[in-house]
Amino acid sequence: MKFLSSVLFTYLCLTIFLPGLMVADNRSYVWTYEYLTVPRGEAEIETYFTLSTPDKKHMSGKTFAEHRFELEVGMTDRFDFAVYQIFSQAPDEGLVYDGFQLRGRYRIGEKGQYFLDPLIYLEYKAVPDFSEHGVETKLILAKDFGRFNIALNPIVGFEFGDENKTELEYAVGMRYRLSRLLSVGLEAKGSEDGHYIGPVISHGGRFWVALGSAINVGSVEAGKPEFQMRMLLGIGL
């Protein structure tokens, strides 16, 4: 709980002391992708910090951390490309390098051209020795209704290794923009391993932060998390 309090305190400090630096659009969700790409010729650095525990009532000594560091670049007006470096940390253990991801996003049309704004997401991921790797595809559908936004991500993943498998997942988010910089909302996500829901809050523009959680709804697969918390930080270059 002390660590979670530190995360919340950091978020509040960023919200209070850095609004003057925030001049661009920010991510509204932590699990769900929106209809958004980095503008051509610009770049952004992002960090993903995720806490997971298989026992939300007894988190001490059972909480795992994942750190993702991302550099994304706008290649064209509609296409951006990103490289992720991924690290994990088990309870009472050191940081371990887990692998990398390569990701591309392509916006179809312009905002408001269709009933739902569509974006195609394609990702390749692998461990350092390539003994396990995979491809993940997402169809990102989103729509703004004034200050209100909805986003839906159907996801299909293909894993290759000792056993090849296909995974079906989803993420969906709804948020309301309280001001130019501050948004609040709700997200849900799930797969055959379990289903989750939780609140999300985001603040900022060129320097932005988003904080959200995922609490299990019903039972989850043995060993899978009952609770997750994720903080995203982004800095436009």
N, C-alpha and C positions, 0 to 999 in steps of 0.2 A: 504493500500500500504506500510506503514511503516513496518508492520509485514512481508510482502512478501520480502521486502528488507533485513530484518534481516535473513530470511531463506537463501537467496542467499548469503549473506555475510558469514554466517556460513559454507555453502558449499565450498565457495572459500578458506576460512581459512583451512578447512580440506584438501582440494586438495593441497594447497601450503606447509603446514607445516608437514603433516603426511605421505608422500609417503614412507619413510624409514620403516614404520611399515607394509606395505602392501605387503604380500608375497603369498597370496592365491587367488583363484578365487572369483569374486564378482558377485552380481546380476546385470544384465544389464538393467532390466526393473522394473517398479513399479506396473504395473497392470497385466503383463503377466508372467507366470512361464516358466522356461527353463528346459532343460533336465539336472537336477542337484539334487543330494542329498548330505547330510553331510556325510563325510567319517566315516566308522565304528570306534567307540570309541571316536570320537570327538564331540564337541558341539559348538553352536553359539547362541549368544544373538542378537536379532533384535528388532528394534522399527519401527513402522509405524506411521507416522504423516500425517493426511489427512485433508485438508481444502476443504469445499464444500459450494457453494452458489447457490440459485435458481435464482439470478439476477446478472449476471456477469458485468453489467454496473453500478450497484449501490450495491457494496459489503458491505459498512459500515452498521453495525447492522444486517446484514443478512448472516454472515459467520459462519458456524458450524465447529467444530474441532473434530476429532476422534484420539484417541491414542491407539495403540495396542503394547503390550509388549510380546515378544515371546522367548521361550527357545526351541531350536531344538537339537536333539541328533541323531547321526548316530548309528542305532541299528545293522545293517549288512552292507555288502559292497554295497547293493542296496536299503536298506529300512531305512528311517529315520522317527522320530516321533517328534511332536511339541505340545506345550501347549501355548495358547494365553490368555492373560487377556485384556479385551476391556473396554475403558472408552470413554465418549463423553462429549462435552461441547457446549451448545447452546450459542448464543450471549448474553453477559453480565450476564452469569450464571456460577455456579460452576461446577466442574468436577463430573460426575455421572458414577457409575459402571454399564456397560451394560450387562456383561456376559463373557463367556469364549468359547474357541474353542479347539477341539482336532483334530490334523491333521496327516495323514500318507501319505508318498509318496513312491512309489516303481518303480525303473527303470527296464524296460524290456530290457534284452540283454545288449550289450555294445555299446558305441558311434561308429557310422559308420557301425554297423552290418546290419541295415536295411536302406532303402531309407530315412525314417524319424525316428529319435530317439524317441521312445515312453516311456512315464512315466504315471503311474496311480496315481491320487490324490483323497483322500477321507477325508472329513472333517465333524465333528459333532459340532454343536454350540447350545448354550442354554442361556436363561436369568437366573438370580439367582434362581428364584422359579420354573423353568422348565415349566412355563405356555406356553411359546413359545420356540420351538426348531426346529432344522432342520438338514438336511444332504445335503452336496454339493459334487458333483463328477466332476472331470475334466479329460479329456484325453489330456495330454500334448504332443505335437508333435513338434520337433525342428530339425534343421539341420545347421551345420556349413559349409560354403564355404570359406575356408581360413579365412580372418578376418571378413567376413560377416556372420551374423546369422539371421535366421528366426525362429519364434516360434508361434504356434497356439494352443489356448486353447478353445475347445468347452466345455461348462459348463451346467450341469443340476442340479438344486437345488430343494429340497423338503422342504416345510415349514409346520409345524404342530402347531396348536393352536386353536383359535376360528374358524378360517377358514383354511382348508388345501389347499395348492396350489403348483403348479409346475412352476418353472421359467427356461427359456432357455436364456443363455447368451453366449457371446464369448469375447475373448481377443486375439489380435494378435500383434506381435512386430517384428520390423526389426532393427538391429543395425550393426554399423561398428566399429571395434576396431582400434582406431587411434594409440595406443601404448599398451604395456603390461598392463597398468593400466587404460587407459582412453578410453571410448566408447561413441558414440553418436548414436541416433536412433530415431525412430518414433513408436508410439503405437496407436492402435485403440481398442475400446471396445464398447459393446452395449447390449441391451436387448429390450424388448417391451416398456420400459420406455423412451428410447432415445439412440442415438449413439454419440460417442465421438472420437476425435483424438487429439494428441498432441505430442510434442517432449520429449525426455528423454536423460539424460546424467548421466554417472556413472563413478566412480573412485575408485580404490583400490583393495585390496586383503583380507588379514586377518582382516584388518579394512577397511571397504568399505562404500561408500555412493552413493545413486542414487536419482535423482530428476527428476520428470516428471509431466506433466499436462494433463488434459483432457478437451477439449473445445467442446461444443455440435455442432453437425452437423444436421441442421434442427431443428424441434420442439422437445420438451421433455414433458413428462407427468407432469401435474400440480403438483408443489411442489418438483419436482425432480431437481437435480443440473444442472445448465447451464455450470458451470465451477468447476473443481477440481484441486487441486495440492497435490502431495504426495511426501514426503521424506522418504527414508528408510536408516537406519543406521544399520550396522552389525559389530559384533566383534567376531572373532573366538577364542575359548577357547582351 
